[in-house]
Amino acid sequence: MEAINNQELRVVELSCRYNKHWVFRNVSFTVKPGEIVGIVGPSGSGKTTLACCLVGVIPKKIKAEVSGKIYVDGRDLSEIPFEKSIKILNMVLQSYDMQIFGLTVREDLLFTLENIEHDGEEIKRRLNRILKSFGLEKYVDYEVSELSGGLRQRLALASTILMNPKYIVLDDPTANLDWRGVKELANILTELKKNKHGVIIMGRRLKGFESIVDKVIYLNRSNTQNNSIMNSQNLPNDTVERNICEPVIQFRDVWFKYKRDFVLKNISLDIYRGESVTLMGLNGSGKTTLAKLINGLLIPVKGVVRVLGIDTKTSSPARMSRYVGFVFQDPDKHIILDTVWDEVTFIARNLGLSFDYAEEALKLLKLENLRNEAPYCLSMGEKVRLSIASTLASNPEILIFDEPTTGQDEETLVTISLLIKKLKSKNKTSIIITHDSDFALEVSDRVIVMADGVIVADGSPKEILFNNKLLEEYGLEPPSILLSKTLEVG
Amino acid sequence: MKLEISCVTKILLLLSIIILAFICRDLLHLLILSLTAFSIMALLNRGMLFNCVKIVIPMLIVAFITWTLFRSYSIFYAGGGDVDWYFGSFMTVRLSAVLATSFILVSTVKPLDLIKALLFFKLPRKAVLVAGLTFRHIHTVANDYRTIKEALTSKGFELDKGSLIKRIKNYSLVIVPLLVRCIENAEKLSLALELRGIKIENYGRFSEKLSGLDILVMTICVICIVFAILYYWIGVF
């Protein structure tokens, strides 16, 4: 056995279980200062549990059965008090918003600093230094709610770095980031690497970090190592085929604003029956707002939105749900009833429809054996399928998927991808909002790019996603196939 | 000219005006108080003054008519004539002072200011920390509430349809997922606090210092309240 007094984080045969079932078993790896290690796995593979074990939250704060050892610079982690270990090894949570305590950027950083530093002058000096190194100077008096997702994550990371931990664990840091946010995070991680911090990144994939990650550990439900970061892809056609006779969605000179500024500006757009359209663009570019105008959740300030000939201004969103299904991002937020069957048939009961489509949706999404189960007890993948089934139960003509790839495992992604293709074969229209260009290539036959409330590009996936200028200008994620070619050339 | 006072002073000043509005029983004094409130508003932000006047004037007109012509129907009616112009004017001016001050309070005092004020008045740090985190997460809960409502509506469910009892029942469908969400968030928040190694005794040690102007304004506020109590309640002078 190797000596264990090296300057490194060493995980030896680590296993963890909450009750009967092991979350993961016999995981071993090392992280040296100045090294970035990626741990990749689907949802449910135990990434968050592993992260909690690494920083000692499990078993010191959350009870679970843990076997194996974690050594930090030669010391057994279990023997270091938690208050001390978090100064050596800390973590940025997946829901990084929860790690921000202040109402402004300054206040949040001071919140941490006041806890670790007693000299007022030293606090000011360290505050200025961290603001500069994380590029947060101009946001210092911004309220947290005014910051973009990328900036909020940067703030959470900056607050964690203030504690000066040698090793940092990031739990699925890219889940809610657009491509520009991912690249900014990669730059910050490069700096941490230079400053000899050991970094562990947990995630479903490591796209955007290929050039900075030193090694990758694969974690899956059976803990065998057979996943791949890069997806293989079939290149789509380079032209958009449209059923030009029948636009099912029409936007005519549509303007929309929530409070002060317009978030959609003079949008005119036709979406045709049977199309699979992907909406792409940076966070805040207006994608979700556009989708909410389709099912009537929002009403345009100026202009007209017609869905299947119905002016959305004249119909309530509840009535529009007969024609437009909306699959929201986080299924946990939308589960309301006690059983899978009640949940799936909820829409049919509200609209006075028969349960035939609900039965069909259960079968299609392989949930028929779970019909009497409580939705809260399902796995994340099953909850996503339940969310889709409960939308399909009204047999809508148009289905909108909001960020369907966020935090999902490969199996669920394949299910969603097959479903979209099946809907297309039935001449139904799908609208997908995503940052994931690989998924867009897989499922869509048209890509619309939005920036600052306007449509800046509209074309086939190949025209859009293989156009380096467009990708660069609008911060779109390049397809893996393009990235791998760039890496080979590099 | 722009009013540059600390948030603690601002809160104390506004609360003093509201307290004085309820102590004063003289129309002229109330009028001065109301003008002071509107002047502070103009000094802080002229746009706010315009917005406030737009909202407040219809309310004042209704208040004036009600207190002047229909005061005999009030549960606080203690005799006198049916129509009382002085009483109507008095109540309207009092309302204008309270409304203007509340408007300034809501528009300009940020949650962070309130927390600083709580710390300044030496309230228990634990209570202030909880208040701070509550303010910080109000928008999280509000976002969750909006998302759940949108999801229900997108499933053909009309929350605001039917009788009052039916509507209340409808909202129970929002409460369940919202509660689940809040519990999950609370768990994450406590984990995040553990990871940051928060010690309550260290929270908010470096609160801001008061300037000479702050002390002057605070002193005037206290003197005015003491003077008003002595004059109106105890009968001195």
Chai-1 contact restraints between the chains, C-beta under 6 A:
chainA,res_idxA,chainB,res_idxB,connection_type,confidence,min_distance_angstrom,max_distance_angstrom,comment,restraint_id
A,K61,B,E194,contact,1.0,0.0,6.0,A-B,restraint_1
A,E83,B,G197,contact,1.0,0.0,6.0,A-B,restraint_2
A,I86,B,L195,contact,1.0,0.0,6.0,A-B,restraint_3
A,I86,B,G197,contact,1.0,0.0,6.0,A-B,restraint_4
A,M91,B,L195,contact,1.0,0.0,6.0,A-B,restraint_5
A,S95,B,K188,contact,1.0,0.0,6.0,A-B,restraint_6
A,M98,B,K188,contact,1.0,0.0,6.0,A-B,restraint_7
A,M98,B,L189,contact,1.0,0.0,6.0,A-B,restraint_8
A,M98,B,A192,contact,1.0,0.0,6.0,A-B,restraint_9
A,Q99,B,A192,contact,1.0,0.0,6.0,A-B,restraint_10
A,L103,B,P111,contact,1.0,0.0,6.0,A-B,restraint_11
A,L103,B,L112,contact,1.0,0.0,6.0,A-B,restraint_12
A,L103,B,R136,contact,1.0,0.0,6.0,A-B,restraint_13
A,T112,B,R196,contact,1.0,0.0,6.0,A-B,restraint_14
A,E114,B,N202,contact,1.0,0.0,6.0,A-B,restraint_15
A,E114,B,R205,contact,1.0,0.0,6.0,A-B,restraint_16
A,N115,B,I198,contact,1.0,0.0,6.0,A-B,restraint_17
A,N115,B,K199,contact,1.0,0.0,6.0,A-B,restraint_18
A,N115,B,N202,contact,1.0,0.0,6.0,A-B,restraint_19
A,G120,B,F206,contact,1.0,0.0,6.0,A-B,restraint_20
A,S145,B,H139,contact,1.0,0.0,6.0,A-B,restraint_21
A,N295,B,S154,contact,1.0,0.0,6.0,A-B,restraint_22
A,L297,B,E150,contact,1.0,0.0,6.0,A-B,restraint_23
A,P317,B,T153,contact,1.0,0.0,6.0,A-B,restraint_24
A,A318,B,T153,contact,1.0,0.0,6.0,A-B,restraint_25
A,A318,B,G156,contact,1.0,0.0,6.0,A-B,restraint_26
A,A318,B,E158,contact,1.0,0.0,6.0,A-B,restraint_27
A,S321,B,S154,contact,1.0,0.0,6.0,A-B,restraint_28
A,S321,B,K155,contact,1.0,0.0,6.0,A-B,restraint_29
A,S321,B,G156,contact,1.0,0.0,6.0,A-B,restraint_30
A,F326,B,S154,contact,1.0,0.0,6.0,A-B,restraint_31
A,F328,B,A151,contact,1.0,0.0,6.0,A-B,restraint_32
A,K333,B,T147,contact,1.0,0.0,6.0,A-B,restraint_33
A,K333,B,I148,contact,1.0,0.0,6.0,A-B,restraint_34
A,H334,B,A151,contact,1.0,0.0,6.0,A-B,restraint_35
A,I336,B,L173,contact,1.0,0.0,6.0,A-B,restraint_36
A,I336,B,V176,contact,1.0,0.0,6.0,A-B,restraint_37
A,I336,B,P177,contact,1.0,0.0,6.0,A-B,restraint_38
A,F346,B,K155,contact,1.0,0.0,6.0,A-B,restraint_39
A,I347,B,K155,contact,1.0,0.0,6.0,A-B,restraint_40
A,I347,B,G156,contact,1.0,0.0,6.0,A-B,restraint_41
A,N350,B,G156,contact,1.0,0.0,6.0,A-B,restraint_42
A,N350,B,F157,contact,1.0,0.0,6.0,A-B,restraint_43
A,L351,B,G156,contact,1.0,0.0,6.0,A-B,restraint_44
